[in-house]
Structures are given as C-alpha cells and as structure tokens.
Amino acid sequence: SLNASLSMLPDIEYVAEAIHSLDMAKLPSDDVQAILQQFPTDREMASVLARDTPDALWDAPEGFILALAAIPQCHARLRAMCLRREFGERVRRVEKGSVSIREACRSVCSSQALRALCGATLTVGNFLNSKTLTR
C-alpha cells in the first residue's frame, strides 16, 4: 500500500526537493524505485487535485500525491534518476572489462617469448616459401 511505502521514505518535502533537483545523493536508488512503483496514475492525481482546497487536510498518501503533482515532469525526473544511476553502473562494468583488455594488450606487446615465437614462425615460413619458389 502507498501508506506503508511512504513510511519507509524520508520526509515528503525532502523527497520532493531531491526529485525536483535530480539530487541522487539525497534519494537512494531503492527509494526512487519505490516511488516509481507507487507512482499515482493520472486519474489518481486528477482526483486528488480536484478535491484540493486551501483548507483541506490530507492524509500522507494524498499529501504525497499533491507533492508529486507539484513537481514538473515528476515521473520523467524519477526515470531520469534511475537511468543515470544505471548508466553509471554500466560504465563501471565496461571500464572494468577495458582494464583487462588493456592489460592483455600490454602483455602481448611486451612479451619477449611471444616475440621469439613469432620470429621463429616467420623464419620457418620464409624457409618453406623459399623451397617452394625454387621448384
């Protein structure tokens, strides 16, 4: 339920500011995911907004919906926060793999044993080719 999910989040004003400013340091990935999973539908938002008056007293779920409705492009901002975090994680995985490839390339380029093997292979190939040309 939305009420149970809200109890796990920081103060709604704090959350709203983090979403508005796209501050990923203030809002952990799990919180962003939880908000996205509980994000109100357009119908739910419209229903709460239609009943909102200056003297209305709202429970936490409705207050949460009102806070989200006040954030321009709120759902898009939450998705952007998720994608930004996922992108960083993917880049770190690729970087880890590229380090291994760079190390392998350095090893191949600096290997004296490989250089000697290639030299011996070239010598044998040249010898075999020279015998083929003379026949």
Residue pairs with C-beta under 8 A, 6 or more apart in sequence:
2 38
2 61
2 64
3 59
3 60
3 61
5 34
5 35
5 37
5 38
6 12
6 60
6 61
6 64
8 31
8 34
9 15
9 31
9 34
9 35
10 26
10 31
12 60
12 63
12 64
12 67
13 67
14 26
15 27
15 31
15 35
15 67
16 67
16 68
16 70
16 71
17 23
17 26
18 26
18 27
19 27
19 35
19 68
19 71
19 74
19 77
19 78
19 81
20 71
20 72
20 77
22 77
22 80
22 81
22 84
24 81
24 84
24 85
27 81
29 82
29 85
32 78
32 81
32 82
32 85
33 82
35 68
35 78
36 75
36 78
36 79
36 82
39 68
39 74
39 75
39 78
40 48
40 65
40 68
44 65
45 65
45 68
45 69
48 58
48 62
48 65
48 66
48 69
49 66
49 69
52 58
52 66
58 66
68 74
71 77
108 114
